[in-house]
Amino acid sequence: MRRLTAYVLQLALVALLSALAGPASASAISLAGGHNVVATTTTFIDLLSSDERFSEFLHTVQRLRMVIPLNRVRNATLLVPTNEALRRYRKRRAGDTTHIAGAVYQGVSDDQAWYHLIGDRAIWPEELVRGEMVWESYSKPWDDGTLAQALGDGDDDRGGGDGEEKRSSGVMLKTWISSDYSVLANGVPVLAQNYSCSAGSVYMIDGLLAIPPTIRDVLQQQQAAAAESGNDGDKEARDRAEGGEFSAVERLLSAAGWSHILDMPGDGKGGSDKVRQMHTLWAFGNRAFAAELSYAERSYLLYGPEFAKDDDELHRMALEDTRSFASAFVSPGPVSIARLGVGKHKVPGFEGGTDIAVVIENGPGGGGLSARVNGQPVAKSDVVARN
């Protein structure tokens, strides 16, 4: 079977984000109103309690029963919405009856609040102004232990005692430089670094971070965007939208028995480690799939396991073939082009024994990074999804 040649959309990880802004020198980029105050406080809760500007977020954290575990976190970065930003958010949500799982206070869930805590390390301003980067938060919406962790029991893996952290992957978030050379976090302006303390760094942001959609939702947003372009007279976009631009990769994962990769892992009632972990999807479009594989090949991969279900041996063979092909387009865990950095890398495929080659280079004119996956160019990298 011929190798699939396609532009791949990297849905790693974990709000569809805009492309990296054009090159700019670090000296031209600033955090609006930026200043650094070294606080004598030790924990993030001490720091939040020390300044009225943090009062709304502190009150939210208290009501969500996050104080004890947040007090135990070290070497992290906290993005704190301004009081006005939280008031704006709650005003917009007034009357919104959308169900939110977990603990919720005035429209803010505990998982959303944890999304403002970056667990990688204490991030300094010079790191934010370098350009696009993906960070790992403490938010894990699929974890059925969220409430227990918020209560600060001994099994809390968001922050460990004595500065030791025991965390599985959290939802990723992305920072980048806007066209006016300001720093954005998932599109929300980063206003300033207000304090650094023993627990890490704190930045104020002019908005509340929303947990991004699932991989399936991101794929469907791509289709909706193509449809909108098609309505404006773009025939190619209209053709993509009519077939569902990524419906082939969705169907492929379904045929392989891996639909959970596209949706929220877990259901709040437990589940295997493989089902509950995060993934990276190297997504190919329908047009490339149709161009590189014959009708018979496509039908076999997408429908073979289902058609052969009445014959155990044929079903086993068809499922094995479909999974072998699909494994080259899925990596376990969040894989970020920005986090990997320039160089040649090997990342695992979904099933053991499958390696995916990722080659990353500096873009032309210093305009960010360009990447190739198994020799094929990545058209859009580090699109963040919650799972």
N, C-alpha and C positions, 0 to 999 in steps of 0.2 A: 504494500500500500504506500502510495506516495506520501512524502512528508507534507503536512499542511503548511502552506505558505500564507501568512496572514499578518496584518497588523494586529497586535494584541493589546487589549485594554487591561491594564493591571488593576484589579479590584482587590487590593490587598486589604487585608486588614479589616481596615475597619473604618449626607451632605456632599455631594459632588463638589469638588473644589476647582477653582480656576487655575489656569496654567501659571507657571512661574513667570514673574515679571522680568522685564529686560534687565540686562546687566547694569549694575550701579556700584560705585565704590562704597565700602562700608562707612566711610566718612560722610557720605551723602545721605545715609539712612539713620533715622533716629527714632527713639521711643518718645512720643509726644509728651512734653512736660517731664522728661526723664530726669530722675535724680535717685541717688542711692543713700538710704539711711540705714546704718548698721545698728540694729536694735540689740539691747542687752537681754531681751527675752530669749527663752529657750525653745518653746514649742510654738507651733502655728496658732494654737488656741490662745496662748499668752499674747502673741503678736496681734491677732484679730481683736483681742479685748483692749488693746492699748490705744486704739485710734477709732474715733467716731465714724470715719469714712468706711470702716469695715462692718458697721453695726448691723446692717440688713443681712449680709451674708452670714455673720456670726449667729444672729438669731435663727436663721434658717438651719444652720448646722446644729445648733442646740436642739431645735424642735425635731430634727431628723435623727437625733440620738447618735450623732457622729463624734461627739467630743472625745470620748475615751480612745477610740482607735486613732483619731487624727492626732491626738497628743503623743502617740507612740511613734509617729512617722519621723524619719530622719533623712537627710540628703535628698530632698524632693523639691518640687516647684509648685506653688499654689497660684492659680489665676483667680483673682477675686473680682467679681462684678461690682461696679460702683453701686451705691445705694440707689441712685437714679435709674440705673440700668435694670435693677431688680424691680423697681416700681413700674417701669415701662412694661416689663415682661408680664407682670401680674395684671396690669390694666388690660393688655392685649388678650390675656387668657380669661378675663372675667366672663363667666357664663359658658366657658368651654367645658363640656361634660366628657371629653375624651378619657377613656379609662387608662390609668397608668399603674403598672404593677409596682409592688413594693411600698415602702413608706413614702408619703407625699405630704408636703407642707406648702400651702398656698400655690399649688401648681408646679412646685419643684420636687422631683423625686430624689431619693437618696442616690440612685445610680447617676442621675444628672449632676448632683452635687459632687460626687466622687470623680466625675469626668473632668473637673477643674483642677484635679491634683495629678501632676506628672511625676511618675515614679522613677524616671531614668536617673535623675540627679538634680542638684541645684544648678539651674541654668542661668548663666550670666548674660548681660545685654549684648556683649560682643558675639555671643553664639547666635542670638536671635537675628542680628542684622547681617549675618553671612549669607542668608538666602533660605531657600526652601528646606524644611526638615520635618520629619515625622517623629512624633513622641508617643510614648506609651502611658496611658492614664491608669488610675486605680479602679476605674469603673468596669464592672463585670455584670451586665444585666441578666445574663443567663445563669448566674450563680444562685442556687436556691438557699445559700447561706448568708445572703446579703443582710437580712435583718439581724441575724445572730451576730454577724461581724460588726454591724453598727452598734450593737449593745456592748461590744468589746469583750467577747468571751475568749477563752484561751485558744480557740481554733482560728482566730482572725488571721488571714494571710495577706491583708492589705498593708499592714505594718507590723514589724516584729519588735520584740523587746530588745533593749540595749542596742538599738539602731540596726538590728538584723531584719531583713525583709524576706518574707516567704510568700511570693506572689506568682500566680499563673498570669498569662498574658491578659492585659486589660485592653479596652477599646482604644484605638489609636486616634490621635488628633494631629493636625498639621499646621505649621506656621510658615508664612511666606511673606515676601515683600510686595506691597501694592505698587501700582503705577506712580503714585505720589511718594514712594519711598518710605511708607510707614509699615510697621509690622502688624500682620494680621494673624489671629489664631482661629482657624476654621471660619475665616471671614470677619471675625470680631476684632476691632482695633485694640491693640495692646497700648495702654496709655503711658505707663511708667513703671519702673521698678521702685517700689516704695520702701521696701525693707529687705534686709537679709538678716537672718538670725541663725541660731544653732541648728534649727530644723531644716533650713534651706532658704530659698528665694521666694519672694512674693511680688507679683505684678498685678496692677489694677487693669481691668478690661472694661470696655464700654458696651457690654452686652452679656447675655447669659449663653453659655455654650449648649447647643442641643446635641444629644447623642445622634450620630448619623444613622441613615437608613440601612437596611440589610443589603447584602449583595444583590439579591433578586430585585429589590426596589431600585437599586442603582442602575441595573440593566434596563429595567422598564422606563426609568427616567431618560436613559439614552434613546430609547425607542420613541418616547413622547417628544423629545427635542427634535428627533429626525422628522417626526410627523408634522411638527410645527413648521420646520423648514420646508417640508413638502407642500404645505398649504400656501407658502409664499412663492411657489412656482419652481422649487428645486426638485426636478424629476428624480434624480438619483436618491435624494433623501426620502422622497415619497415612496420610491420602490423599496427602500430599506424598511421603512415604517410599516408598509403593508405586509411584509413577511415577518416582522418582528426582528429587529437587527441582530439580537442575540438569542433568538428562540432555539437555534440549533445547539448552542452550548448548554442552554437550560435543559433541553430534551436529552442531550448526551449524559448529563449528570443524573437525570432521572432514570435513564436506562441502566446506568451503572449502579443504581441504588444509593446514590449520594446526594439526593435532593437537600439533605440537611446542610450541605455546604452553602447553599444559596439563602437559607433562612436562618432564623435565630436559633442557635444551638440550645438544646435543652428545653424544658418546658416548665421549669420550676419544681420538677418532681424527680430530679436525678437524671441519670443517663450515663452511657459509657463515656470514657475520656475522649475517644475519637469523635463521638457525636457532639461533645460539649466544647471542643477546642475551636480556635479561630483558624481561618484559612486565607490563602491568597489564590485568587482565580486569575489566570492569564487568559483572558476571554478573547475569542476570535469571533468575527462577524459572520453572518449568514452568507454574504456574498463570497468571501474567501473560502468558506467551507464547501459551497457549491462549485466553485471554480476549480478546486484542487482534488476533489473526490468525485468519483462517478456516482450516478444515481444508485447503483447496486451497493456500492461501498457505504454510502450515506445511510441507506435503508437498513443495511445489516448492523451498523454501529448504533443507530438510534432506536431500532425496533426489533433487532434480532433476539435479544433475551426474552422479550415479551412473546414473540411469535413461537419461540421454542420452549415455552414453559411447560408443555405437556410431555416433553421428552427430557428426562433428567440429564442425560449426557450432552445432548445438543444445547440445552439451556446452560449447562456449566461452561461449555466451550464458547458460546456466544457472549456470556457474561464476562468471561475471562478476557476475550478480545476487546470488548467495549471498555472494560476497566483499564486494560493495558494502554489503550489509546488515550483515554480520558486522564490517566494519571500524569501525563506530560503537561497538563494544563492546570493542575492544582498543586499547591504546596501547603503542607500543614503549617499552621502558625502564620503570623503576619510577617510578610517579607516586603521591605521597603527599599526602593531604588536609592533614595536619599540616604538611608541608614547604611546600606551596603557600601556606597561610595565608589569612586573610580577604581576600575580593576576588573579582573576576570574572577567570577564566582561560580560555585556550584551549589544549588539549593535542591533539597529533596523534592521528588514528586510525591504524589499522594500515597502510592504504594511502594513498599520497600524495593530497592534495586533500581528505581527510576531516578535519574539525576537530570536536573534542568540547568543548562548553562546560561548564565547571565553575564553579559559583557557591558560595562558602563564606561562611557567616555565623557569628557567635558564637551559641552555643546559648542557650536561655532560662535565665535565672538564672545565667549564667556557667558553665553545665555543659558546657563543651567546645565543639566546632565542629559545625555541621550543614552538609550539602552537598547540592547538586542537580547531576545530570549530565544534560545535554540536557533540563533541565526536570524530571527525575524524581528523587525523593528517594533518597539513599543510606541504606540501612537499617543497614549495618555497614561502617565505613570502615577502611582501613589494616590489613586482615587480611594478615599477612605470610606469604609463601611463598618458597621458596628460588629460584624461577625467575621 
